[in-house]
């Protein structure tokens, strides 16, 4: 269910948790639709979770783009979650590669260097070796659970 409220000069819509089409993931969907707009109280739009736990309020502050319709938000949810999943995988993988750069130095013992070569190759191959869960599975989970389950597919760091 969607309610429209007035917040000062800004219109706000509350997307309730019971509305499974929109109740979750607005924090992924709106930036996906509008990557150049700023999400902040004084920015182009603002997302705010209601303290009662019944939804997220979208307050649109800009004329740079039209406020998305309920249908546009619903249609963008699956591709936004998919894009976030791949972005998060690459971001974590890239950080682990940078953290292991030291292992390829000339002064690193060959046995240790060799184990890190294998580890780093597995990290680089992650986009082609992981299994992305279905949209229905990800949508039913907390974003933290989605991230934890993705990390479980990462290779183990050499000791």
Helices and strands as residue ranges (DSSP letters): E 2-7, E 10-16, H 26-33, E 45-49, E 55-60, H 70-99, G 101-104, H 110-124, H 126-129, H 135-140, H 143-151
